[in-house]
Amino acid sequence: MSQHFCHQAGYAQNDAWLTRALDEVLQKLDPAPGKAITYRQIDVVLDDAGIEPDLATQLYERILRTLEECQVQVVEAEESDLGNDDFATEIADEVFEMLAEMMGRAGEFDHELLSAADERRLLEIYHDGLRAKRELQSGLSSVQQYAAERRIKASEEAIDTLMRCNLRLVAKIATRYMPYARHLTFDDLLQEGRIGLLKAIERFDQNCRGRLSTYAVYWIRQSIQRALADQDRMVRLPVHIVEQLHRLRKTCEQFRCIHGREPGDAELANALGVSLAKVRSLWRVAQHHTSIDRPVGADTNTFLGELIADDREEGPDFICEQQLLHAVLREVLGHLSSRERDILERRYGLIDGQTHTLEEIGQIFGLTRERIRQIERKALKRLNRGEYRRILQPFLYQ
């Protein structure tokens, strides 16, 4: 990009963030005086940037203003003028049509696209209907009321047309998120995208020289991403983490397409401009939950939980050994007095697995700690003799 062009973009220096974002977008567009740029090219660059909706509309307005100052014309794409970027978009359209046909939705999204002039006309009708609603609250004559109701009806028809003609855009964006949805269906994502589109229509500034479809992309993406964050996971993740995960996966896909292999964490960190620890942290939270009752393969009689080893479960040899030890202990302790046996069982948790202190046992028997210690020592000394020692010896571990 020429120094002359960068200098003319200096109006954005009041906001450091917008200045950096504007420079990055202009570098990708590579405009030059007398060169035409399509709205679609701007859409693609801004969509890849992953900017929040409220900031995107400000940046979009500044891009158009800068291009106008530099005598760069922004035009609708003509079929005869399609370039490489548009060829890639055509390929994406073909993939989308194939997916729509596989889902039995072929033809459902084939609505005629609106031109910039049509968008502005329908938006003007929509906003005129909003003004008519406010006028109805102020009290009108019967004739004025009838006219206001007609304007409101026309406004509803206008927003319906805007929603219907941009449904293909919503569906294409929803399709991109299908690989990341584990529980939400395509219809769920489509409905969330419609909610985002409606927000975009309601918030779009008529004075902005940009396209509604470009502005709507950010609201549609945000609505779908928040649905994935709030509804698609057992453990909810913050929206900004979900967006970071999406950018991480998208970067992985781009790396695989270019290099034909899986990227390393260090390569991803370099591509995203974040630390290596951040990438590893994102991979940890990216793991999904699944039910242990989920059937495995075509055999519905086998469930996932049956194939997972329980590290807490002891082996059969250990269980048998423990059962034998308990039986031997019961037999050996049976040769002690009832008080000695009771004290040892409480002291070493042989009754319920709960060990007791000398103080606690002394309170139970009404004896001092020292007296309980003497009884314990005497009982252990008896068990350490002759026959008892021989019986217990195999269970003593070095």
C-alpha positions in Angstrom: 0.0 0.0 0.0 1.5 3.4 -1.0 2.6 6.0 1.5 0.1 8.4 0.0 -2.7 6.1 0.8 -1.5 5.5 4.3 -1.3 9.2 4.9 -4.8 9.8 3.8 -6.0 7.2 6.4 -4.7 9.5 9.1 -8.2 10.5 10.2 -8.4 7.3 12.2 -5.5 8.2 14.5 -7.9 9.4 17.2 -8.5 5.7 18.1 -5.4 3.5 18.3 -7.3 0.3 17.9 -9.4 1.3 14.9 -6.2 2.7 13.3 -4.4 -0.6 13.6 -7.5 -2.5 12.4 -8.0 -0.1 9.5 -4.4 -0.5 8.4 -4.6 -4.3 8.5 -7.8 -4.3 6.4 -6.4 -1.9 3.9 -3.2 -3.9 3.5 -5.3 -7.0 2.6 -7.5 -5.0 0.2 -4.4 -3.3 -1.4 -6.4 -0.4 -2.9 -5.1 2.0 -5.5 -6.5 5.2 -7.0 -8.8 4.4 -9.9 -9.1 0.7 -8.8 -12.5 -0.7 -8.0 -13.1 -2.8 -4.9 -16.2 -4.9 -4.4 -18.4 -5.1 -1.3 -17.8 -8.8 -1.3 -14.0 -8.3 -1.0 -14.6 -6.1 2.0 -17.0 -8.7 3.5 -14.4 -11.5 3.2 -11.6 -9.4 4.9 -13.8 -8.2 7.7 -15.3 -11.7 8.3 -11.8 -13.2 8.6 -10.9 -10.5 11.1 -13.5 -11.7 13.6 -14.4 -8.2 14.9 -17.2 -7.5 17.4 -20.4 -6.2 15.7 -20.3 -2.8 17.5 -16.7 -2.2 16.4 -17.2 -3.6 12.9 -19.8 -1.0 11.9 -17.4 1.8 12.9 -14.5 0.2 11.1 -16.7 -0.4 8.0 -17.7 3.2 7.8 -14.1 4.3 8.1 -13.0 1.9 5.4 -15.6 3.3 3.0 -14.7 6.9 3.9 -11.0 6.2 3.3 -11.6 4.5 0.0 -13.7 7.4 -1.1 -11.1 10.0 -0.1 -8.5 8.0 -2.1 -10.7 7.8 -5.2 -11.2 4.1 -4.9 -14.6 3.0 -6.1 -16.6 0.4 -4.2 -18.9 -1.5 -6.5 -21.2 -4.5 -6.6 -19.5 -7.6 -8.1 -20.5 -8.4 -11.7 -20.4 -12.0 -12.8 -18.1 -11.0 -15.7 -15.7 -9.4 -13.3 -15.3 -12.2 -10.8 -11.7 -12.6 -9.6 -9.9 -15.2 -7.6 -11.7 -14.3 -4.3 -15.0 -14.6 -6.0 -14.1 -17.9 -7.6 -13.4 -19.1 -4.1 -16.8 -17.8 -3.0 -18.4 -19.7 -6.0 -16.7 -22.9 -4.8 -18.1 -22.2 -1.3 -21.5 -21.7 -2.8 -21.3 -25.1 -4.5 -20.3 -26.8 -1.3 -23.2 -25.1 0.5 -25.6 -26.3 -2.2 -24.3 -29.8 -1.8 -24.7 -29.7 2.0 -28.2 -28.2 1.6 -29.2 -31.0 -0.7 -27.8 -33.7 1.7 -29.9 -32.2 4.5 -33.0 -32.2 2.2 -33.1 -28.4 2.2 -32.2 -27.8 -1.5 -34.0 -24.7 -2.9 -35.0 -23.5 0.5 -32.4 -20.7 0.5 -32.7 -19.7 -3.2 -34.1 -16.2 -2.6 -33.2 -13.3 -4.8 -30.3 -11.2 -3.4 -31.0 -7.6 -2.7 -29.0 -4.8 -4.3 -27.7 -1.9 -2.1 -30.5 0.3 -3.4 -33.1 -2.3 -2.5 -31.7 -2.6 1.0 -31.8 1.1 1.6 -35.4 1.3 0.2 -36.6 -1.5 2.5 -34.7 -0.1 5.5 -36.3 3.3 4.9 -39.8 1.6 4.9 -38.9 -0.2 8.1 -37.8 2.9 9.9 -40.8 4.8 8.6 -43.0 2.1 10.2 -41.2 2.7 13.5 -42.0 6.4 13.2 -45.6 5.5 12.5 -45.8 3.4 15.7 -44.5 6.4 17.7 -47.1 8.7 16.0 -49.9 6.3 17.0 -49.1 6.8 20.6 -49.5 10.6 20.3 -53.1 10.5 19.2 -54.2 10.8 15.5 -57.4 11.3 13.6 -59.0 8.3 12.1 -57.6 9.1 8.7 -54.1 9.6 10.1 -54.4 6.4 12.1 -55.4 4.4 9.1 -52.4 5.8 7.2 -50.1 5.0 10.1 -51.3 1.4 10.2 -50.7 1.1 6.5 -47.1 2.3 7.1 -46.6 -0.2 9.9 -47.9 -3.0 7.8 -45.5 -2.0 5.0 -42.7 -1.9 7.6 -43.5 -5.5 8.6 -43.5 -6.6 5.0 -40.1 -4.8 4.5 -38.4 -6.5 7.4 -39.9 -9.9 6.3 -38.3 -9.3 2.8 -35.0 -8.4 4.4 -35.1 -11.5 6.6 -36.1 -13.8 3.7 -33.6 -12.5 1.2 -30.7 -12.7 3.7 -31.6 -16.2 4.8 -29.0 -17.7 2.5 -26.3 -15.7 4.3 -27.6 -16.9 7.6 -27.6 -20.5 6.4 -24.1 -20.3 5.0 -22.7 -18.9 8.3 -24.6 -21.6 10.3 -23.1 -24.3 8.0 -19.6 -23.1 8.9 -20.3 -23.8 12.6 -21.8 -27.2 12.1 -18.5 -29.0 12.7 -18.3 -27.4 16.1 -21.9 -28.2 17.2 -22.2 -31.4 19.1 -25.8 -31.1 20.3 -27.3 -28.2 18.4 -28.8 -29.1 15.0 -28.6 -27.1 11.8 -32.1 -25.8 12.4 -31.0 -24.6 15.9 -28.0 -22.7 14.5 -30.2 -21.3 11.7 -32.7 -20.0 14.2 -30.0 -18.4 16.3 -28.6 -16.8 13.1 -32.0 -15.3 12.3 -32.1 -13.7 15.7 -28.7 -12.1 15.0 -30.0 -11.0 11.6 -33.0 -9.3 13.2 -30.7 -7.5 15.6 -28.6 -6.3 12.7 -31.7 -4.9 10.9 -32.8 -3.1 14.0 -29.4 -1.6 14.8 -28.2 -0.8 11.2 -27.5 2.9 10.7 -29.2 4.2 7.6 -26.6 6.9 7.2 -23.9 4.2 6.9 -22.7 3.8 3.3 -22.0 0.1 3.8 -24.2 -2.9 3.1 -26.6 -4.4 5.6 -25.4 -7.9 4.6 -21.9 -7.0 5.7 -23.0 -5.5 9.0 -25.3 -8.5 9.6 -22.4 -11.0 9.3 -21.1 -10.0 12.7 -24.4 -10.1 14.5 -25.2 -13.5 12.9 -21.8 -14.9 13.9 -22.1 -13.5 17.5 -25.6 -15.0 18.0 -24.5 -18.4 16.8 -21.3 -18.4 18.8 -23.2 -17.4 22.0 -25.7 -20.2 21.4 -22.8 -22.7 21.1 -21.3 -21.3 24.3 -24.5 -21.3 26.3 -26.4 -24.4 25.0 -24.0 -26.8 23.3 -21.7 -27.7 26.2 -22.3 -29.3 29.5 -19.9 -26.9 31.1 -20.5 -23.4 29.8 -17.5 -21.4 28.5 -17.3 -17.6 28.3 -18.2 -16.2 24.9 -14.7 -14.7 24.4 -13.2 -18.2 25.0 -15.5 -19.8 22.5 -14.5 -17.1 19.9 -10.9 -17.8 20.6 -11.5 -21.6 20.2 -13.2 -20.9 16.8 -10.2 -18.8 15.6 -7.8 -21.6 16.8 -9.7 -24.3 14.9 -10.0 -22.1 11.8 -6.2 -21.4 11.9 -5.6 -25.2 12.2 -7.8 -25.8 9.1 -5.9 -23.1 7.1 -2.5 -24.6 8.2 -3.6 -28.1 7.1 -4.7 -26.8 3.7 -1.4 -25.0 3.1 1.1 -27.4 4.6 -0.7 -30.7 4.4 0.0 -31.6 8.0 -1.2 -30.8 11.6 0.3 -27.6 13.1 2.3 -27.7 16.3 1.2 -25.6 19.2 4.2 -23.2 18.7 3.2 -22.7 15.1 -0.4 -21.9 16.1 0.8 -19.5 18.8 2.9 -17.7 16.2 0.0 -17.5 13.7 -2.5 -16.2 16.3 -0.1 -13.9 18.0 -0.6 -15.4 21.4 1.6 -17.3 23.9 2.3 -21.0 23.7 0.7 -21.4 27.1 -2.5 -19.7 25.8 -2.8 -22.2 22.9 -2.3 -25.2 25.3 -4.9 -23.7 27.7 -7.4 -23.4 24.8 -6.9 -27.0 23.8 -7.6 -28.2 27.3 -10.9 -26.4 27.5 -11.8 -27.5 24.0 -12.5 -31.0 25.2 -16.1 -32.1 25.0 -18.1 -34.2 27.4 -19.9 -37.4 26.3 -22.2 -39.9 28.0 -20.8 -43.1 29.2 -24.1 -44.7 28.2 -23.5 -43.8 24.6 -23.7 -46.9 22.3 -20.4 -47.8 20.6 -20.5 -48.7 16.9 -23.4 -50.7 15.4 -23.6 -53.0 18.4 -26.1 -51.2 20.6 -25.5 -53.7 23.4 -22.0 -52.2 24.0 -21.7 -48.9 25.8 -18.8 -46.5 26.2 -18.7 -46.9 29.9 -18.0 -50.6 29.6 -14.8 -49.9 27.7 -13.3 -47.4 30.1 -11.0 -48.8 32.8 -11.6 -47.6 36.3 -8.3 -46.7 37.8 -9.8 -46.6 41.3 -11.0 -50.2 41.0 -8.6 -52.8 42.5 -7.8 -56.0 40.7 -9.4 -59.3 41.6 -6.1 -60.6 43.2 -6.0 -57.7 45.6 -9.7 -58.0 46.4 -9.2 -61.7 47.2 -6.2 -61.0 49.3 -8.0 -58.3 51.3 -11.0 -60.7 52.0 -8.6 -63.4 53.2 -6.8 -60.9 55.4 -10.1 -59.8 57.1 -11.0 -63.4 57.7 -7.6 -64.1 59.3 -7.8 -61.0 61.4 -11.3 -61.9 62.7 -9.9 -65.3 63.7 -6.8 -64.0 65.4 -8.6 -61.2 67.2 -11.1 -63.7 68.5 -8.4 -65.0 70.9 -8.1 -61.6 72.6 -10.4 -60.3 75.3 -13.5 -58.4 74.1 -12.0 -55.1 75.4 -8.6 -55.6 73.7 -10.3 -56.6 70.4 -12.6 -53.6 70.5 -9.7 -51.2 71.2 -7.6 -52.6 68.3 -10.6 -52.5 65.9 -11.3 -48.9 66.7 -7.7 -47.9 66.8 -6.9 -49.3 63.3 -10.3 -48.8 61.6 -11.1 -52.5 61.3 -14.9 -51.9 61.9 -15.8 -49.2 59.5 -12.5 -48.0 58.1 -12.4 -45.0 60.4 -9.4 -44.8 62.8 -9.8 -43.3 66.2 -7.4 -41.5 68.5 -6.4 -42.7 71.9 -8.3 -39.8 73.4 -11.5 -40.8 71.5 -11.2 -44.5 72.6 -10.5 -43.5 76.1 -13.7 -41.4 76.3 -15.7 -44.5 75.0 -14.3 -46.8 77.7 -14.0 -44.2 80.4 -10.2 -44.6 80.6 -7.2 -42.4 80.2 -5.2 -42.1 77.0 -2.2 -43.8 78.7 -4.3 -46.7 79.9 -5.6 -47.3 76.3 -2.1 -47.2 75.0 -1.0 -49.8 77.5 -3.9 -52.1 76.5 -3.1 -51.6 72.9 0.6 -52.4 73.4 -0.3 -55.5 75.4 -2.6 -56.8 72.7 -0.2 -56.2 69.9 2.5 -58.0 71.9 0.3 -61.1 72.2 -0.3 -61.1 68.5 3.4 -60.9 67.8 4.0 -64.3 69.4 4.4 -67.8 68.0 1.3 -69.1 66.2 -0.4 -65.7 65.7 2.8 -64.3 64.2 3.1 -67.3 61.8 -0.5 -66.8 60.6 -0.1 -63.0 60.0 3.4 -63.2 58.5 2.3 -63.7 54.9 0.4 -60.4 55.0 3.3 -58.3 56.3 4.9 -56.2 53.5 8.5 -55.3 53.6 
